[in-house]
Amino acid sequence: MGKPPVQEVSIELISEVSLGAAPSDTYKAAYSGQLHFMNGTWYIKYVEQEEDGQTNATVKVKEDEIVVIRNGLVSMRQSYRPGVKTSGLYVSMAGEMSMDTLRLPFGYTICI
């Protein structure tokens, strides 16, 4: 049994960040990556290249959960599950920040 087939994909990430009552900020980024399906889970892998270095990112998409894993210039692991409070840690050159989420803050579409 070999490795699952990998498909090259274009990835567009749109993040909306809000702190308290302040207006939210929106960030957009585009990447090239790889998509494959294994053991009931979609895996999307891509590299975020910055001036100061790079971050390897993996997004695991299951029916009831999305997990974002980043290692490199930025490190984090955050799980998103509908109706479930999840906690994670975001580490960058600016320091550490804990994150709590209570809902899926985004939608996702996988087109093959």
ZIRA-V135618 format. One record per backbone hydrogen bond with DSSP energy under -1.0 kcal/mol. CO is the residue of the C=O (numbers start at 1). NH is the residue of the N-H. E is the energy in kcal/mol with one decimal. If there is no record, write none. Layout:
BEGIN
CO NH E
CO NH E
END
This chain:
BEGIN
7 35 -2.5
9 33 -2.7
11 31 -2.7
13 29 -2.1
15 27 -2.9
17 25 -2.7
19 22 -1.7
25 17 -2.9
27 15 -2.9
29 13 -2.9
31 11 -3.3
33 9 -2.5
34 45 -2.7
35 7 -2.7
36 43 -3.1
38 41 -1.5
41 38 -2.7
42 61 -2.8
43 36 -2.2
44 59 -2.7
45 34 -2.6
46 57 -2.9
48 55 -2.1
53 50 -3.1
54 73 -2.1
55 48 -3.1
56 71 -2.3
57 46 -2.1
58 69 -2.9
59 44 -2.2
60 67 -2.4
61 42 -2.4
65 62 -3.1
66 80 -2.9
67 60 -2.8
68 78 -2.2
69 58 -2.8
70 76 -2.3
71 56 -3.1
75 91 -3.1
76 70 -2.7
78 68 -2.8
80 66 -2.2
81 84 -1.9
86 101 -2.5
88 99 -2.7
90 97 -2.4
91 75 -2.8
92 95 -1.7
95 92 -2.4
97 90 -3.0
99 88 -2.5
101 86 -2.7
END
